[in-house]
Amino acid sequence: MFEDFAYARPESVAQAAQLLQDETAHALAGGSDLLGCLRERIFPVKTIVSLSSLKELRGIARTAEGGLSLGALTTLAEVAGSTEVQTLYPGLAQAAAEVASPQLRNQGTLGGNLCQKTRCWYYRGDFDCLRKGGASCLAVHGENHLHCIFGGDACYMVHPSDTAPMLQALQATVWVAGPAGDRSLPLEQLFMPPAQDPTRETTLQPGELVTHIHLPPPMAGQQTSYRKVRARRSWDFALAGVALAVIIEDEIVTSCRMVLSGAAPFPWQATQAEALLTGAALTRERVRAAASAAMQGAEPLTHNAYKIELFKGIIQEELARLVRE
């Protein structure tokens, strides 16, 4: 059973922002994550703020620059099925199509997929973990085969989003509304590293909510893809995933962005692999070297060292699709 809570349905973004300033108020978009948190009593909730009346936060539109603006309330099924997304950013359509099950994609929203809570079983279970205000991350000495190999520091969760790595590879910008007005930030700045605050997933301030995600126009020759490996095909979150945005001109990689899912508490940009690939021909030898470079600095826990070879394998396979020999 749920705890008792009030229900509000604001008619404007400004009204929603005002209601959400209370730390016990939580936004309801698609609800697929929030309802689970309510059922499991992950955090106290006094007010549910439904965003269902905010039509301006729905839909996909071309920008004046030639990119796309995606409303935060656009469903994942709409993103995956959009002809414009499939044409301009096929990797994003792939990523959205890889989320959960068809039923959840029809209900879940793009903004919710970015801002969802971790699925770490210590956080979701009846445990006093660091993210819930406890003394330490229980994954360090516990069952941790799904946890992170990069960026753990204090908390070793993995960020559960499939769309976030692809949006980061595409250099997306997030637009946020709040009591102090609107602001924008690069997508990677939306996520809170555990070293800064292990109790928060995002950098959103009280009362702020994501309204839109803007994508720049695709560059000429840009190729994008998203690859995800999971234990069960129809449901699970990523054990390992890779988002790629690559430009090849005259057989030379002129631009490369590689962002990993299932690797860290936030989308993990494989900068060493990007640097190794950029400015060189994409040979099979370089593909293997890039996969190894992507894993430099990995610090696996007791039960998740398998992720290193898994990441290497999928990175090699995805890059090999681009090799012309």
Sequence and secondary structure as in RCSB ss.txt:
>XXXX:A:sequence
MFEDFAYARPESVAQAAQLLQDETAHALAGGSDLLGCLRERIFPVKTIVSLSSLKELRGIARTAEGGLSLGALTT
LAEVAGSTEVQTLYPGLAQAAAEVASPQLRNQGTLGGNLCQKTRCWYYRGDFDCLRKGGASCLAVHGENHLHCIF
GGDACYMVHPSDTAPMLQALQATVWVAGPAGDRSLPLEQLFMPPAQDPTRETTLQPGELVTHIHLPPPMAGQQTS
YRKVRARRSWDFALAGVALAVIIEDEIVTSCRMVLSGAAPFPWQATQAEALLTGAALTRERVRAAASAAMQGAEP
LTHNAYKIELFKGIIQEELARLVRE
>XXXX:A:secstr
     EEE  SSHHHHHHHTTSTTEEEESS TTHHHHHHHT S  SEEEE TT GGG  EEE TTS EEEETT B
HHHHHH HHHHHH HHHHHHHHTSS HHHHHH BHHHHHH     HHHHTT   GGGT SS TTSSS  TTS SS
S TT       SHHHHHHHTT EEEEEETTEEEEEEGGGGB  TTT TT SB   TT EEEEEEE    TTEEEE
EEEE SSTTT   SEEEEEEEEEETTEEEEEEEEEESSSSS EE HHHHHHHTTSB  HHHHHHHHHHHTTT   
 TT THHHHHHHHHHHHHHHTT   
